[in-house]
Amino acid sequence: MTSVVMEEIPDRVSLAVDISNCRGNCVGCHSPFLKQDVGEELTAEIIDRLVADNFGVNCFLFLGEGQDPQAILFLAAHVRELGLDVALYSGREEVEDEFWEAFDYLKLGPYRPECGPLNKRTTNQRLYHHGKDITERFWKR
Ligand code: SF4
């Protein structure tokens, strides 16, 4: 599923795409269908089409990273070649150095219902911009 979203990444108009095959195991997972191998394989050509069809977006947001790190890193590099920022919502606590380099925005941490999402001060999740924790941007609203 794709959608254009304003609030997930601060100051960006993001084209958000659900990525299936999630390797996470969050208690209270909000999207259990994403744990399965569903939907169409995302390719560079599909990204080109999505970006062309959504004029004005300046960030491409991967909602999940699947189970093929090289594939998602390849697609992230492709997004950068298009001149867009690239963001990843990962359910993992930590990611490899290549991910820090490949993505302008990284959201880390599994979803824990008792802690709440990013806009709750009690959240365990963090959003980083080029390695800087900007989670508090969500708390001023
Ligand atoms: S990261 Fe967690 S909440 Fe998101 S789809 Fe995977 S298991 Fe569910």
Residues whose N, C-alpha, C, O or C-beta is under 5 A from the ligand:
A	BS01	SF4	C22 G24 N25 C26 C29 H30 S31 L34 G91 Y111
